[in-house]
Amino acid sequence: MVEASSMAAGQYSSEKAVHQMDKTGKHTDNLYVGALIMFVAYLFGGAFSIIPTILFDQPLARTLAIVSAFVGLFIIGYVKGQIVEHKPFRSAVELFIIGSIATVVGITVGYFLKV
């Protein structure tokens, strides 16, 4: 919940900066809607890896959390593609790849820092 709020705040702040820098007035999207979408997506996305950690014992929980995170990335990407009506499968693969790289980086850093 805290991380989702942080991501929503970051989304709002960065979009507001874009609006402020745009002197042409082309950016008319609602900053609050963007922040809300980010909050819900991050909260929903985070549940994919948290739920196995709550329901199962280690080390099975860790493996299931990683696998479910990958599956969740694909699902969220697909749903996003459907919502914006732009190639849902491509959107799913794109989010899966980007999120998977971030996941692998996080796992690697955690391994080396022993956390």
N, C-alpha and C positions, 0 to 999 in steps of 0.2 A: 504494500500500500504506500509506504514511504517512497520507494523507488519510482512507482508509477506517478506519484505527485511530483517528484523531482523531474521526471521526464516531461510531464505536462507543462511544468513551469519553464523548462528549457525550450520546449516547442513554442510556447507563447512568446518568450523573450526573443528568440531568434526570428520568428515571423514578424514580430513588431519592429525589429531592426530593419528587416527587408522593407516593410511598409514605410518606415521613416526615411530610408535611403532612396526609395522610388519617388522621384520628382514628377513622373509622368502620370501617376494615379492609376496605373494598370493593376496594382495589387489591391483588390477590393474584398478578398476573402475574409471571413469572420475569424478573428484570432481565437476566440473562445471555443468555437467549434473544433478548430485544429487541436487545441490543447485538450479538449474533452476526448477527441478521437485517440490522441496519444495516450491519455490516461487509461482509457478502457482497453486499448490494444495491449499496453504494457502490463496491465493488471491481468488480463486474460492470458497473455503470452507467458507471464511468469508462473501462472498456475500449472502449466504443463510440467515444469520441472519441480515445483514445490510439492505437488500432491504425491508423487511416488516417494519423496523423502519423508513425508508424514505417515504414509501407509505401510512402508516396508522397512526392514532392517538393513543396515549396511552389510556388505558392500553391494547387495542387490539394488538397494534404493538408488545408489549413485549411478549405476548402469542404466536403470530404468529412467532416471531423471534426465540423463543425457540423451537417450533414445527418444523420450517423449518431447524433449526440447526440439530435436530435429523434426519430429512429426508435427509439432505445434507450429514451427516456423513455416513449414510447407502449407499447413491448413490456413494459417493467418494470411499468408501471401495469396493463396487461392481466393479466399473470401474477399480480400482487398481488391483483387482483380475483378471479381464479380460486381462488387459495389461500384467501382469506378468504370465498369464496363470496358475494360481494356485487357484482353488476353489473360484470363485467369491462370492458365497453366504456366505461362511465361512469368507472371508475377510471382507465382508460388515457387518456381525454380530460382528466380532471382533472390527472393527473401531467404530461401533455404540456403543458398550459397553464401550470401553475405552474413547471415546469422550463424551459419556453421563455422565460417572462418573466425568470427568473434568468439564462438564457443570454444573452438580448439585453442585459440590464443589464451582464453581465460583458464582452461584446464591446464595448459602447459605452464602458465605463470603460477598457478596454484600448486602444481606438482613441484616446481623448482623452489618455491617458497615454503613448501611443506604445510600448506593450509588446506 
